[in-house]
Amino acid sequence: MNKLTGRIIPISELSQGDTVTMWRLMQRFYKHVSWAIFTKDLAEKDSVILLREVATGDIKGFSTTMIIQTEVDGVQIAAVFSGDTIIDKEFWGELVLAKLMIQYQLEVLERFQDRNVYWFLISKGYKTYRYLPLYFCKFYPSYCEDTPAFEQSVINELSRLKFGDCYDESRGLIVFDEPSECLRPDVAQIDDKSMKNPHVQYFAKKNPGHREGDELACLARIAPDNFNRAFLRTVKQE
């Protein structure tokens, strides 16, 4: 039986108490999380996936999201951007967040049938990056193949729109001028077992500054022919 329950709600439906709880949860796992920056970032988002403990109703995790629309080489783009994301360590391994994120992505795919739809994910932690090979057949950047020119253009455009001059196109990283949110050492550390995974090895090489909060700009096409078996199993999970 799931220990967590969740739902997708507009940011406007969050209470002040919910926002404070989310901020405190972030502070437990991240450094440099100021109230001003957290609330400014939250106000920019469209929706939040909010996870609560079934037994108590307490908030135990969340992921903020927004949709970015643009055009690249004459192609209309709609991208799901995932912002602040955290789950209380006690509930690591539960799939409620993944299922709701997939649900949200499918809703966006249905809404923007006339556009190419992508998941625009930035990652300063290897566990976040591993969502990509877990659920998608192709994603970028990846050790499996070079990023095609068009997908690289999409990554560059979305990164510049969202992060401006903080995006280092030559490295594919978002590097902030001021001390930025970064995972605490006991959360960010890549252990020897994890480093045996080729995706984790690639992430560590591609984003050597992840411990300091550097973000790797990533992209996956949200389309039926790019969903792998784990994606489909998660959709069907009760």
Secondary structure in CASP SS format (residue, H / E / C, confidence):
PFRMAT SS
TARGET T0000
AUTHOR 0000-0000-0000
METHOD secondary structure of the structure
MODEL  1
M C 1.00
N C 1.00
K C 1.00
L E 1.00
T E 1.00
G E 1.00
R E 1.00
I E 1.00
I E 1.00
P E 1.00
I H 1.00
S H 1.00
E H 1.00
L C 1.00
S C 1.00
Q H 1.00
G H 1.00
D H 1.00
T H 1.00
V H 1.00
T H 1.00
M H 1.00
W H 1.00
R H 1.00
L H 1.00
M H 1.00
Q H 1.00
R H 1.00
F H 1.00
Y E 1.00
K E 1.00
H C 1.00
V C 1.00
S C 1.00
W H 1.00
A H 1.00
I H 1.00
F H 1.00
T H 1.00
K H 1.00
D H 1.00
L H 1.00
A H 1.00
E H 1.00
K C 1.00
D C 1.00
S E 1.00
V E 1.00
I E 1.00
L E 1.00
L E 1.00
R E 1.00
E E 1.00
V C 1.00
A C 1.00
T C 1.00
G C 1.00
D C 1.00
I E 1.00
K E 1.00
G E 1.00
F E 1.00
S E 1.00
T E 1.00
T E 1.00
M E 1.00
I E 1.00
I E 1.00
Q E 1.00
T E 1.00
E E 1.00
V E 1.00
D C 1.00
G C 1.00
V E 1.00
Q E 1.00
I E 1.00
A E 1.00
A E 1.00
V E 1.00
F E 1.00
S E 1.00
G E 1.00
D E 1.00
T E 1.00
I E 1.00
I E 1.00
D C 1.00
K H 1.00
E H 1.00
F H 1.00
W C 1.00
G C 1.00
E C 1.00
L C 1.00
V H 1.00
L H 1.00
A H 1.00
K H 1.00
L H 1.00
M H 1.00
I H 1.00
Q H 1.00
Y H 1.00
Q H 1.00
L H 1.00
E H 1.00
V H 1.00
L H 1.00
E H 1.00
R H 1.00
F C 1.00
Q C 1.00
D C 1.00
R C 1.00
N E 1.00
V E 1.00
Y E 1.00
W E 1.00
F E 1.00
L E 1.00
I E 1.00
S E 1.00
K C 1.00
G C 1.00
Y H 1.00
K H 1.00
T H 1.00
Y H 1.00
R C 1.00
Y H 1.00
L H 1.00
P H 1.00
L H 1.00
Y H 1.00
F E 1.00
C C 1.00
K C 1.00
F C 1.00
Y E 1.00
P C 1.00
S C 1.00
Y C 1.00
C C 1.00
E C 1.00
D C 1.00
T C 1.00
P C 1.00
A H 1.00
F H 1.00
E H 1.00
Q H 1.00
S H 1.00
V H 1.00
I H 1.00
N H 1.00
E H 1.00
L H 1.00
S H 1.00
R H 1.00
L H 1.00
K H 1.00
F H 1.00
G H 1.00
D H 1.00
C H 1.00
Y E 1.00
D E 1.00
E C 1.00
S C 1.00
R C 1.00
G C 1.00
L E 1.00
I E 1.00
V C 1.00
F C 1.00
D C 1.00
E C 1.00
P C 1.00
S C 1.00
E C 1.00
C E 1.00
L E 1.00
R C 1.00
P H 1.00
D H 1.00
V H 1.00
A H 1.00
Q C 1.00
I C 1.00
D C 1.00
D H 1.00
K H 1.00
S H 1.00
M H 1.00
K C 1.00
N C 1.00
P H 1.00
H H 1.00
V H 1.00
Q H 1.00
Y H 1.00
F H 1.00
A H 1.00
K H 1.00
K H 1.00
N C 1.00
P C 1.00
G C 1.00
H H 1.00
R H 1.00
E H 1.00
G C 1.00
D C 1.00
E E 1.00
L E 1.00
A E 1.00
C E 1.00
L E 1.00
A E 1.00
R E 1.00
I C 1.00
A C 1.00
P H 1.00
D H 1.00
N H 1.00
F E 1.00
N C 1.00
R H 1.00
A H 1.00
F H 1.00
L H 1.00
R H 1.00
T H 1.00
V H 1.00
K H 1.00
Q C 1.00
E C 1.00
END
